[in-house]
Amino acid sequence: MNQVKIPTWIGVVQVQLTNSFFYISLINTLMLSITMWANVGPSIQEVWAPASYWMMLVIGFIVVCTIMLLDYKFMYPVRQAFVNEQACKHENPAMEEILSISSRMAAIEEKLGIVREDEQ
């Protein structure tokens, strides 16, 4: 599928927003947990007496850590492979420099009569 070229500043805004969402989500999660406990905490304590706000936070923390572990184990390699593929497809100065160096190196090797093992 062909991709559309749009201004890079849109990517800058998206990356900065994505990076800042980590901090925003910490505050948001704390506010949501306080609100949830204020609304349903008494109902939970009626069913299960030892329940407390801190116990709920610990359980939530364990759930979040489990999700992070699963994401790192299964999704991160796939996501990184996709990002690497995209970096090679589009205007990437580092990739252009690597290709330039590679072609110059091949020309030098040819001039010196050097044959690589992988080319035999």
Secondary structure, 3 states (H helix, E strand, C coil): CCCCCCCHHHHHHHHHHHHHHHHHHHHHHHHHHHHHHHHHHHHHHHHCCCCCHHHHHHHHHHHHHHHHHHHHHHHHHHHHHHHHHHHHHCCCHHHHHHHHHHHHHHHHHHHHCCCCHHHC
